Amino acid sequence: MTTTATRTDAGHLSLGVAITIPAVFFFLVLLIMAGRLATANGAVQAAAAEAARAASISRTAPTAQAAAEAAATTTLGSSDLECATSSVVADLSGFSAPLGQDAQVTVTVTCTVPLSELTVLGQGDRTITATATSVLDPYRSRQ
């Protein structure tokens, strides 16, 4: 009698699962990070637009700066975006233009988005910057 060794596939399923689960996990973390950055980008763009609009309807440069900061903070807060650091920089040189001349206000909003809980990818924080411009009414008094 001759005996033949039977070949089994035992262990192949375990090996497939051991390779597939980390790849799926990595892909899910990548999707979460991309979604968070896309949401943050939209929120920072909206904050810059609102800040520029708020600054453009102010009558003085100091109140325009305060209005821009308040509008950006409110917009970022309502979007549930938590910035590790944020800044609002407004170019208010348009307020010095004489009446009847075209002038504008430009606001740049910067937000550092924390990605520390996604350390699987080795990512740190990401800084997102958006700039928006709004025109000043050429015949509205300004100081």
Helices and strands as residue ranges (DSSP letters): H 12-56, H 61-78, E 85-91, G 93-96, E 103-113, G 116-121, E 126-136
